[in-house]
Every structure is written in C-alpha cells, then in structure tokens.
Amino acid sequence: MTPSRIQAGAKKSAPGRSASPMTKGSMPKSGEKETSAFKALLPKDPAVTSRPMFGNIAAFVNGNMFAGLFGEDLFVRLSDEEQARVLSEGGKAFEPMPGHAMKGYVCVASTWQRDPAKTRAWVGRSLDWSRKLPAKKPKGRAS
C-alpha cells in the first residue's frame, strides 16, 4: 500500500502481526488498475457474481464471498492448509480492521498483479473451496 493511501496517524502493527491499511474512520479504496486486474482474474462461471464489499469489490459463489479487493490487497478464502501456503509465499492475514483477522481469508502477496497466472490459480482454488460451503440464503431487504 502506498503511503498516500494510508491515512495519517495509522498505527503500526505489533511484531508478528500483519499491517492493515485501515485506520479508525477510513476504508482503503482500490484504484481502477486493481479493480480491472481483479475482474480479469474472475472465472467465467455463471455461478460467480461480484458486488461492492468493504467499499471495494468482491466475488461470491452461492452467496459466499470467496475473493475480493481491500485497497491494493487481494484476499481469498481458502482451507487452513492453502492459507499456510499463501502466507509462506509472502501473503498476510486479511485484517479489514487492525488486529481483527477475518477467519478463513488471507491476502496473497502484494505482487499479485505481476503474476496473473499464479494469482488466477489462487482465485480458482478459493472458488473451489467456497463452492463446497453451504449456500447462503439472500437476506431480505428492510422496508
């Protein structure tokens, strides 16, 4: 994340913790470049939908979020074993709020845009993993 995208006064993470670009009252936004790259990674599958999430964009299958952007970071939902692989390859915990990792999700290495084939494989694994989860029922809209 570039310093200009992090709000002044952002706290540094404790040793051993991943940094989150979010500070109180802020939500990192992805740029057009990241959004276009993300959309290009999504499988051409009629079950895959995308919609706004965290002020950015995320992909869903059967109502379950399986990948998305958080600022310049690309996060994916994976098994514990696959998460460990992502972390060993330079990924980090997905923390939409500092100190609060989102269980089941990790951010792939920050270089994700430089290797679309490798990143597309992670997105595909995330889709496969999430497709096995029970479908979520659409929530009714409040009147």
Backbone as CSV, one residue per row, in Angstrom:
resi,resn,N_x,N_y,N_z,CA_x,CA_y,CA_z,C_x,C_y,C_z
1,MET,0.858,-1.170,0.000,0.000,0.000,0.000,0.893,1.217,0.000
2,THR,0.604,2.145,-0.844,1.405,3.349,-0.925,1.074,4.268,0.239
3,PRO,2.079,5.005,0.734,1.844,5.869,1.892,0.704,6.860,1.669
4,SER,0.504,7.320,0.429,-0.556,8.295,0.189,-1.938,7.706,0.404
5,ARG,-2.055,6.366,0.382,-3.359,5.728,0.580,-3.613,5.399,2.045
6,ILE,-2.637,5.563,2.905,-2.818,5.289,4.328,-3.021,6.619,5.032
7,GLN,-4.083,6.683,5.805,-4.410,7.917,6.495,-3.348,8.244,7.536
8,ALA,-3.066,9.508,7.701,-2.108,9.940,8.711,-2.553,9.443,10.077
9,GLY,-1.608,9.068,10.891,-1.914,8.609,12.233,-2.173,7.121,12.320
10,ALA,-1.973,6.404,11.218,-2.202,4.963,11.241,-1.209,4.309,12.189
11,LYS,-1.696,3.380,12.978,-0.840,2.678,13.925,-0.086,1.565,13.231
12,LYS,1.125,1.321,13.667,1.911,0.215,13.147,1.464,-1.055,13.851
13,SER,1.502,-2.179,13.126,1.122,-3.452,13.727,2.203,-3.912,14.682
14,ALA,1.785,-4.674,15.680,2.733,-5.268,16.616,3.580,-6.281,15.870
15,PRO,4.786,-6.567,16.356,5.622,-7.570,15.694,4.856,-8.884,15.540
16,GLY,4.984,-9.501,14.360,4.321,-10.767,14.107,2.888,-10.623,13.620
17,ARG,2.381,-9.426,13.564,1.003,-9.192,13.104,1.078,-8.536,11.741
18,SER,0.051,-8.747,10.944,0.034,-8.108,9.630,-0.464,-6.681,9.774
19,ALA,-0.029,-5.831,8.867,-0.481,-4.453,8.872,-1.801,-4.361,8.128
20,SER,-2.689,-3.544,8.627,-3.953,-3.285,7.946,-3.933,-1.837,7.496
21,PRO,-4.344,-1.571,6.262,-4.346,-0.200,5.792,-5.476,0.634,6.379
22,MET,-6.341,0.012,7.180,-7.493,0.732,7.713,-7.179,1.343,9.074
23,THR,-7.546,2.578,9.207,-7.456,3.252,10.493,-8.865,3.670,10.862
24,LYS,-9.048,4.075,12.085,-10.386,4.454,12.533,-10.989,5.494,11.594
25,GLY,-12.178,5.163,11.079,-12.879,6.100,10.216,-12.441,6.082,8.765
26,SER,-11.557,5.162,8.379,-11.117,5.122,6.992,-11.374,3.745,6.399
27,MET,-11.490,3.695,5.093,-11.651,2.436,4.378,-10.811,2.558,3.115
28,PRO,-9.778,1.727,2.966,-8.934,1.852,1.770,-9.734,1.515,0.515
29,LYS,-9.483,2.228,-0.538,-10.176,2.020,-1.806,-9.183,1.507,-2.845
30,SER,-9.638,0.570,-3.650,-8.800,0.099,-4.746,-8.960,1.056,-5.915
31,GLY,-7.900,1.161,-6.707,-7.936,2.012,-7.885,-8.480,1.255,-9.087
32,GLU,-8.613,1.965,-10.194,-9.105,1.351,-11.425,-8.202,0.205,-11.877
33,LYS,-6.899,0.383,-11.732,-5.935,-0.646,-12.148,-6.180,-1.952,-11.393
34,GLU,-6.308,-1.870,-10.072,-6.535,-3.068,-9.257,-7.897,-3.694,-9.562
35,THR,-8.922,-2.838,-9.705,-10.267,-3.346,-9.977,-10.314,-4.070,-11.318
36,SER,-9.699,-3.499,-12.335,-9.666,-4.159,-13.650,-8.907,-5.472,-13.590
37,ALA,-7.770,-5.477,-12.889,-6.970,-6.702,-12.758,-7.770,-7.772,-12.022
38,PHE,-8.495,-7.388,-10.978,-9.309,-8.333,-10.218,-10.400,-8.932,-11.099
39,LYS,-11.126,-8.096,-11.804,-12.207,-8.579,-12.662,-11.688,-9.542,-13.717
40,ALA,-10.489,-9.290,-14.230,-9.897,-10.164,-15.245,-9.532,-11.535,-14.675
41,LEU,-9.334,-11.629,-13.367,-8.972,-12.890,-12.716,-10.175,-13.789,-12.443
42,LEU,-11.368,-13.214,-12.429,-12.545,-13.985,-12.050,-12.903,-15.016,-13.118
43,PRO,-13.190,-16.239,-12.684,-13.574,-17.291,-13.638,-14.867,-16.918,-14.363
44,LYS,-14.934,-17.317,-15.619,-16.154,-17.100,-16.420,-17.128,-18.217,-16.067
45,ASP,-17.790,-18.061,-14.935,-18.682,-19.078,-14.394,-19.991,-18.393,-14.040
46,PRO,-21.121,-18.897,-14.534,-22.400,-18.226,-14.250,-22.752,-18.177,-12.765
47,ALA,-22.148,-19.034,-11.953,-22.431,-19.025,-10.512,-21.666,-17.921,-9.780
48,VAL,-20.677,-17.317,-10.447,-19.846,-16.278,-9.826,-20.482,-14.915,-10.062
49,THR,-20.656,-14.178,-8.966,-21.167,-12.811,-9.039,-20.184,-11.892,-8.329
50,SER,-20.255,-10.624,-8.619,-19.422,-9.656,-7.892,-20.309,-8.500,-7.468
51,ARG,-19.907,-7.890,-6.366,-20.645,-6.730,-5.853,-19.745,-5.973,-4.877
52,PRO,-20.135,-4.753,-4.540,-19.331,-3.967,-3.605,-19.255,-4.630,-2.221
53,MET,-18.085,-4.559,-1.634,-17.856,-5.069,-0.270,-16.670,-4.305,0.296
54,PHE,-16.775,-3.858,1.518,-15.705,-3.092,2.187,-15.346,-1.835,1.378
55,GLY,-16.300,-1.290,0.635,-16.016,-0.119,-0.186,-15.195,-0.432,-1.419
56,ASN,-15.024,-1.703,-1.744,-14.245,-2.152,-2.891,-15.116,-3.110,-3.706
57,ILE,-14.569,-4.214,-4.178,-15.321,-5.199,-4.940,-14.944,-6.585,-4.450
58,ALA,-15.927,-7.485,-4.433,-15.672,-8.864,-4.014,-16.460,-9.811,-4.914
59,ALA,-16.003,-11.066,-4.957,-16.643,-12.101,-5.764,-17.307,-13.121,-4.841
60,PHE,-18.444,-13.646,-5.298,-19.257,-14.557,-4.495,-19.660,-15.766,-5.320
61,VAL,-19.837,-16.889,-4.623,-20.425,-18.080,-5.219,-21.418,-18.628,-4.200
62,ASN,-22.635,-18.894,-4.635,-23.699,-19.384,-3.747,-23.882,-18.481,-2.525
63,GLY,-23.662,-17.192,-2.703,-23.821,-16.235,-1.616,-22.622,-16.123,-0.698
64,ASN,-21.586,-16.940,-0.913,-20.380,-16.909,-0.081,-19.274,-16.120,-0.773
65,MET,-18.701,-15.157,-0.063,-17.591,-14.380,-0.599,-16.367,-15.274,-0.694
66,PHE,-15.709,-15.272,-1.856,-14.511,-16.098,-1.998,-13.261,-15.307,-2.357
67,ALA,-13.393,-14.090,-2.818,-12.223,-13.270,-3.154,-12.661,-11.821,-3.229
68,GLY,-11.692,-10.924,-3.090,-12.035,-9.515,-3.203,-10.826,-8.620,-3.054
69,LEU,-11.095,-7.347,-3.185,-10.055,-6.336,-3.010,-10.305,-5.570,-1.724
70,PHE,-9.209,-5.177,-1.088,-9.249,-4.296,0.066,-8.106,-3.316,-0.146
71,GLY,-8.421,-2.182,-0.722,-7.365,-1.279,-1.161,-6.614,-1.952,-2.298
72,GLU,-5.309,-2.063,-2.179,-4.486,-2.713,-3.200,-4.309,-4.204,-2.935
73,ASP,-4.830,-4.687,-1.815,-4.674,-6.096,-1.439,-5.760,-6.957,-2.061
74,LEU,-5.379,-8.168,-2.478,-6.310,-9.166,-2.986,-6.433,-10.251,-1.922
75,PHE,-7.654,-10.480,-1.429,-7.858,-11.531,-0.434,-8.628,-12.681,-1.046
76,VAL,-8.378,-13.881,-0.505,-9.042,-15.100,-0.960,-9.440,-15.935,0.254
77,ARG,-10.457,-16.756,0.064,-10.925,-17.666,1.118,-10.396,-19.057,0.782
78,LEU,-9.689,-19.680,1.735,-9.040,-20.958,1.482,-9.063,-21.845,2.720
79,SER,-8.773,-23.119,2.504,-8.605,-24.048,3.620,-7.398,-23.612,4.448
80,ASP,-7.292,-24.134,5.660,-6.153,-23.797,6.524,-4.828,-24.137,5.845
81,GLU,-4.777,-25.286,5.170,-3.542,-25.721,4.516,-3.154,-24.756,3.396
82,GLU,-4.138,-24.366,2.590,-3.863,-23.444,1.481,-3.507,-22.050,2.012
83,GLN,-4.148,-21.640,3.115,-3.787,-20.354,3.717,-2.323,-20.353,4.123
84,ALA,-1.865,-21.455,4.705,-0.460,-21.556,5.115,0.465,-21.406,3.910
85,ARG,0.075,-21.985,2.781,0.881,-21.846,1.556,0.960,-20.391,1.109
86,VAL,-0.186,-19.702,1.119,-0.201,-18.293,0.720,0.709,-17.483,1.644
87,LEU,0.604,-17.724,2.941,1.440,-16.998,3.902,2.922,-17.281,3.674
88,SER,3.261,-18.524,3.340,4.664,-18.873,3.099,5.195,-18.261,1.804
89,GLU,4.287,-17.851,0.926,4.678,-17.230,-0.352,4.605,-15.704,-0.298
90,GLY,4.566,-15.144,0.893,4.586,-13.693,1.036,3.236,-13.056,1.297
91,GLY,2.198,-13.867,1.509,0.882,-13.334,1.824,0.815,-12.870,3.269
92,LYS,-0.355,-12.423,3.672,-0.548,-11.967,5.048,-1.997,-12.205,5.450
93,ALA,-2.252,-12.115,6.738,-3.620,-12.251,7.239,-4.471,-11.129,6.667
94,PHE,-5.739,-11.405,6.433,-6.662,-10.380,5.963,-7.300,-9.744,7.179
95,GLU,-6.938,-8.490,7.439,-7.427,-7.743,8.590,-8.152,-6.490,8.120
96,PRO,-9.464,-6.578,7.887,-10.173,-5.363,7.499,-10.157,-4.296,8.589
97,MET,-9.982,-4.743,9.832,-9.792,-3.825,10.955,-8.507,-4.269,11.655
98,PRO,-7.617,-3.332,11.968,-6.351,-3.703,12.588,-6.559,-4.597,13.813
99,GLY,-5.824,-5.711,13.836,-5.893,-6.625,14.966,-7.045,-7.607,14.910
100,HIS,-7.855,-7.555,13.862,-9.017,-8.432,13.736,-8.961,-9.167,12.404
101,ALA,-8.195,-10.261,12.384,-8.082,-11.048,11.154,-9.412,-11.711,10.857
102,MET,-9.772,-11.765,9.597,-11.010,-12.394,9.166,-10.731,-13.875,8.939
103,LYS,-11.321,-14.711,9.769,-11.070,-16.155,9.741,-11.406,-16.736,8.366
104,GLY,-10.495,-17.558,7.860,-10.705,-18.235,6.592,-10.174,-17.480,5.384
105,TYR,-9.719,-16.258,5.579,-9.252,-15.433,4.463,-7.802,-15.011,4.668
106,VAL,-7.077,-14.887,3.567,-5.718,-14.352,3.574,-5.552,-13.441,2.356
107,CYS,-4.602,-12.539,2.453,-4.229,-11.705,1.308,-3.052,-12.369,0.620
108,VAL,-3.123,-12.483,-0.692,-1.993,-13.034,-1.430,-0.877,-12.001,-1.430
109,ALA,0.307,-12.404,-1.862,1.458,-11.493,-1.882,1.109,-10.201,-2.613
110,SER,1.689,-9.107,-2.184,1.384,-7.795,-2.750,1.761,-7.685,-4.224
111,THR,2.512,-8.648,-4.717,2.918,-8.660,-6.125,1.902,-9.379,-7.013
112,TRP,0.688,-9.594,-6.532,-0.318,-10.402,-7.222,-0.583,-9.957,-8.654
113,GLN,-0.484,-8.680,-8.937,-0.775,-8.200,-10.290,0.336,-8.548,-11.289
114,ARG,1.525,-8.840,-10.805,2.657,-9.148,-11.693,2.647,-10.582,-12.204
115,ASP,1.851,-11.448,-11.569,1.806,-12.856,-11.981,0.359,-13.319,-12.064
116,PRO,-0.356,-12.881,-13.121,-1.780,-13.207,-13.229,-2.073,-14.710,-13.243
117,ALA,-1.211,-15.510,-13.848,-1.471,-16.961,-13.908,-1.461,-17.559,-12.503
118,LYS,-0.480,-17.195,-11.707,-0.394,-17.711,-10.338,-1.559,-17.192,-9.495
119,THR,-1.876,-15.920,-9.659,-2.970,-15.330,-8.896,-4.306,-15.940,-9.310
120,ARG,-4.492,-16.157,-10.606,-5.729,-16.780,-11.101,-5.884,-18.177,-10.493
121,ALA,-4.773,-18.890,-10.315,-4.826,-20.219,-9.696,-5.316,-20.115,-8.249
122,TRP,-4.847,-19.112,-7.494,-5.312,-18.932,-6.110,-6.797,-18.579,-6.082
123,VAL,-7.220,-17.728,-7.000,-8.643,-17.368,-7.065,-9.467,-18.607,-7.406
124,GLY,-8.968,-19.435,-8.311,-9.663,-20.679,-8.663,-9.765,-21.631,-7.487
125,ARG,-8.681,-21.760,-6.715,-8.716,-22.618,-5.524,-9.718,-22.073,-4.508
126,SER,-9.750,-20.751,-4.398,-10.688,-20.115,-3.478,-12.127,-20.385,-3.912
127,LEU,-12.391,-20.294,-5.202,-13.730,-20.587,-5.716,-14.094,-22.046,-5.426
128,ASP,-13.175,-22.962,-5.707,-13.438,-24.388,-5.460,-13.749,-24.645,-3.991
129,TRP,-12.956,-24.048,-3.097,-13.145,-24.220,-1.658,-14.497,-23.653,-1.216
130,SER,-14.811,-22.446,-1.680,-16.040,-21.762,-1.266,-17.288,-22.398,-1.857
131,ARG,-17.165,-23.016,-3.015,-18.300,-23.687,-3.644,-18.784,-24.863,-2.789
132,LYS,-17.891,-25.420,-1.972,-18.236,-26.557,-1.103,-19.002,-26.122,0.151
133,LEU,-18.999,-24.830,0.437,-19.675,-24.319,1.627,-21.184,-24.301,1.409
134,PRO,-21.955,-24.402,2.497,-23.418,-24.308,2.337,-23.795,-22.966,1.717
135,ALA,-24.747,-22.988,0.808,-25.205,-21.751,0.166,-25.852,-20.851,1.206
136,LYS,-25.635,-19.560,1.048,-26.278,-18.583,1.933,-27.573,-18.137,1.288
137,LYS,-28.575,-18.020,2.108,-29.866,-17.536,1.625,-29.791,-16.013,1.516
138,PRO,-30.364,-15.457,0.445,-30.354,-13.990,0.321,-31.091,-13.353,1.499
139,LYS,-30.522,-12.290,2.011,-31.157,-11.574,3.112,-32.262,-10.689,2.554
140,GLY,-33.367,-10.635,3.273,-34.464,-9.758,2.871,-34.090,-8.306,3.110
141,ARG,-34.549,-7.464,2.256,-34.294,-6.029,2.405,-35.264,-5.420,3.406
142,ALA,-34.752,-4.542,4.253,-35.621,-3.837,5.219,-36.488,-2.846,4.465
143,SER,-37.735,-2.719,4.879,-38.641,-1.783,4.188,-38.519,-0.399,4.734
